[in-house]
Amino acid sequence: MGYVFLFLIGFGLAVAGGVTTIAYMNFIPAGISWTNFFIFISGRPECYFLPVGFLLMAIALFQYPNNT
């Protein structure tokens, strides 16, 4: 049950971080370059939810006991 809970937390964080990152991509048509975009999102803590969520999901998936 703990692995399912860890996976769901990771999924929620990945969704929140991905939506935030996509929302910040609206700055690109406003005239900032890709380099400035990546510098900007590297300073935003809510954009770190995406890799942290992927990491938690990977931990939950690869540590789940295999009962074959």
Residue frames as a rotation matrix with the C-alpha (Angstrom) as fourth column:
MET 1
0.567 0.824 0.000 0.00
0.824 -0.567 0.000 0.00
0.000 0.000 -1.000 0.00
GLY 2
0.350 -0.515 -0.782 2.93
0.250 -0.753 0.608 2.31
-0.903 -0.408 -0.135 0.67
TYR 3
-0.691 -0.637 0.343 4.17
0.464 -0.027 0.885 1.96
-0.554 0.771 0.314 -2.90
VAL 4
-0.071 0.761 0.645 0.79
0.954 -0.138 0.267 2.96
0.292 0.634 -0.716 -4.29
PHE 5
0.769 0.338 -0.543 0.72
0.545 -0.790 0.281 6.00
-0.334 -0.512 -0.792 -2.03
LEU 6
-0.096 -0.899 -0.428 4.27
0.200 -0.439 0.876 6.95
-0.975 -0.002 0.222 -3.06
PHE 7
-0.658 -0.095 0.747 3.37
0.737 0.121 0.665 6.52
-0.153 0.988 -0.009 -6.72
LEU 8
0.334 0.887 0.318 0.26
0.909 -0.392 0.141 8.70
0.250 0.242 -0.938 -6.38
ILE 9
0.606 -0.222 -0.764 2.19
0.301 -0.825 0.478 11.45
-0.737 -0.520 -0.433 -4.61
GLY 10
-0.504 -0.863 0.033 4.82
0.285 -0.131 0.949 11.32
-0.815 0.488 0.312 -7.35
PHE 11
-0.385 0.449 0.806 2.14
0.917 0.087 0.389 11.42
0.105 0.889 -0.445 -10.03
GLY 12
0.687 0.696 -0.208 0.48
0.722 -0.687 0.086 14.44
-0.083 -0.209 -0.974 -8.46
LEU 13
0.282 -0.672 -0.685 3.78
0.114 -0.685 0.720 16.28
-0.953 -0.281 -0.117 -8.18
ALA 14
-0.677 -0.549 0.491 4.70
0.508 0.134 0.851 15.44
-0.533 0.825 0.188 -11.78
VAL 15
0.045 0.780 0.625 1.35
0.974 -0.172 0.145 16.73
0.221 0.602 -0.767 -13.02
ALA 16
0.800 0.256 -0.543 1.64
0.447 -0.858 0.253 19.95
-0.402 -0.444 -0.801 -11.00
GLY 17
-0.054 -0.915 -0.400 5.20
0.077 -0.403 0.912 20.55
-0.996 0.018 0.092 -12.18
GLY 18
-0.628 -0.161 0.761 4.39
0.719 0.255 0.647 19.72
-0.299 0.953 -0.045 -15.79
VAL 19
0.408 0.850 0.332 1.37
0.903 -0.429 -0.011 22.01
0.133 0.305 -0.943 -15.90
THR 20
0.690 -0.209 -0.693 3.39
0.204 -0.863 0.462 24.83
-0.695 -0.460 -0.553 -14.35
THR 21
-0.416 -0.909 0.035 6.24
0.229 -0.068 0.971 24.35
-0.880 0.412 0.237 -16.81
ILE 22
-0.405 0.351 0.844 3.85
0.914 0.116 0.390 24.33
0.039 0.929 -0.367 -19.75
ALA 23
0.706 0.688 -0.171 2.14
0.700 -0.714 0.017 27.44
-0.110 -0.132 -0.985 -18.41
TYR 24
0.332 -0.664 -0.669 5.49
0.032 -0.701 0.712 29.23
-0.943 -0.258 -0.212 -18.22
MET 25
-0.479 -0.494 0.726 6.09
0.715 0.261 0.649 28.31
-0.510 0.830 0.228 -21.87
ASN 26
0.575 0.738 0.352 3.65
0.817 -0.492 -0.302 31.10
-0.049 0.461 -0.886 -22.70
PHE 27
0.547 -0.459 -0.700 6.55
-0.019 -0.843 0.538 33.49
-0.837 -0.281 -0.469 -22.12
ILE 28
-0.351 -0.757 0.551 8.34
0.558 0.304 0.772 32.19
-0.752 0.579 0.315 -25.22
PRO 29
0.080 0.383 0.920 6.02
0.967 -0.252 0.021 33.93
0.240 0.888 -0.391 -27.73
ALA 30
0.913 0.272 -0.304 6.44
0.362 -0.883 0.298 37.10
-0.188 -0.382 -0.905 -25.68
GLY 31
0.801 -0.592 0.089 10.03
-0.319 -0.548 -0.773 37.31
0.507 0.591 -0.628 -26.86
ILE 32
0.344 -0.751 0.563 12.30
-0.802 0.077 0.593 35.42
-0.489 -0.655 -0.576 -24.48
SER 33
-0.079 -0.477 -0.875 14.74
-0.827 0.521 -0.209 32.87
0.556 0.708 -0.436 -25.86
TRP 34
0.659 0.279 -0.699 14.93
0.002 0.928 0.372 29.19
0.752 -0.246 0.611 -24.91
THR 35
-0.351 -0.867 -0.353 18.07
0.505 0.142 -0.851 29.90
0.788 -0.477 0.388 -22.92
ASN 36
-0.770 0.116 0.628 16.36
-0.474 -0.763 -0.440 32.59
0.428 -0.636 0.642 -20.87
PHE 37
0.334 0.938 -0.093 13.34
-0.681 0.309 0.664 30.32
0.652 -0.158 0.742 -20.46
PHE 38
0.431 -0.222 -0.875 15.44
0.403 0.915 -0.034 27.51
0.808 -0.338 0.483 -18.95
ILE 39
-0.744 -0.664 0.069 17.24
0.283 -0.407 -0.868 29.99
0.605 -0.627 0.491 -16.70
PHE 40
-0.408 0.678 0.611 13.86
-0.759 -0.624 0.186 31.32
0.508 -0.388 0.769 -15.57
ILE 41
0.612 0.742 -0.275 12.30
-0.464 0.617 0.636 27.94
0.641 -0.261 0.722 -14.78
SER 42
-0.019 -0.670 -0.742 15.46
0.496 0.638 -0.589 26.76
0.868 -0.379 0.320 -13.01
GLY 43
-0.900 -0.312 0.303 14.82
-0.054 -0.610 -0.791 29.52
0.432 -0.728 0.532 -10.47
ARG 44
-0.088 0.951 0.297 11.17
-0.872 -0.218 0.438 28.59
0.481 -0.221 0.848 -9.91
PRO 45
-0.746 -0.283 0.603 10.69
-0.604 0.670 -0.433 26.02
-0.281 -0.687 -0.670 -7.12
GLU 46
0.205 0.904 0.375 7.35
-0.524 0.425 -0.738 24.78
-0.826 -0.045 0.561 -8.45
CYS 47
0.543 -0.069 -0.837 9.03
-0.803 0.250 -0.541 23.61
0.247 0.966 0.080 -11.65
TYR 48
-0.608 -0.793 0.036 11.13
-0.753 0.561 -0.345 21.17
0.253 -0.237 -0.938 -9.61
PHE 49
0.000 0.690 0.724 7.95
-0.700 0.517 -0.493 19.19
-0.714 -0.506 0.484 -8.87
LEU 50
0.712 0.295 -0.637 8.19
-0.695 0.427 -0.579 17.55
0.102 0.855 0.509 -12.31
PRO 51
-0.081 -0.770 -0.632 11.55
-0.489 0.584 -0.648 15.78
0.869 0.256 -0.424 -11.85
VAL 52
-0.746 -0.136 0.652 10.83
-0.662 0.253 -0.705 15.04
-0.069 -0.958 -0.278 -8.18
GLY 53
0.268 0.931 0.249 7.52
-0.800 0.359 -0.481 13.47
-0.537 -0.071 0.841 -9.17
PHE 54
0.584 -0.140 -0.800 9.20
-0.592 0.601 -0.537 11.35
0.556 0.787 0.268 -11.84
LEU 55
-0.525 -0.851 -0.025 11.80
-0.554 0.365 -0.748 10.25
0.646 -0.379 -0.663 -9.30
LEU 56
-0.495 0.414 0.764 9.14
-0.739 0.262 -0.621 9.23
-0.457 -0.872 0.176 -6.75
MET 57
0.632 0.749 -0.196 7.21
-0.733 0.497 -0.464 7.30
-0.250 0.437 0.864 -9.38
ALA 58
0.243 -0.628 -0.739 10.38
-0.548 0.540 -0.639 5.52
0.800 0.560 -0.213 -10.50
ILE 59
-0.746 -0.494 0.447 11.20
-0.630 0.306 -0.714 4.59
0.216 -0.814 -0.539 -6.91
ALA 60
-0.075 0.808 0.585 7.70
-0.762 0.332 -0.556 3.25
-0.643 -0.487 0.591 -6.38
LEU 61
0.734 0.404 -0.546 7.75
-0.676 0.509 -0.533 1.26
0.063 0.760 0.647 -9.62
PHE 62
0.158 -0.773 -0.615 11.23
-0.440 0.502 -0.744 -0.23
0.884 0.388 -0.260 -9.33
GLN 63
-0.775 -0.436 0.458 11.06
-0.586 0.224 -0.779 -1.02
0.237 -0.872 -0.429 -5.61
TYR 64
0.267 0.933 0.240 7.69
-0.962 0.273 0.008 -2.74
-0.058 -0.233 0.971 -5.79
PRO 65
-0.421 -0.477 0.771 8.19
-0.499 0.832 0.242 -6.41
-0.757 -0.283 -0.588 -4.91
ASN 66
-0.272 0.238 -0.932 7.90
-0.916 0.232 0.327 -8.68
0.294 0.943 0.155 -7.90
ASN 67
-0.231 0.300 0.926 5.67
-0.585 0.717 -0.378 -11.64
-0.777 -0.629 0.009 -6.98
THR 68
0.197 0.288 -0.937 6.03
-0.957 0.265 -0.120 -13.81
0.213 0.920 0.328 -10.06
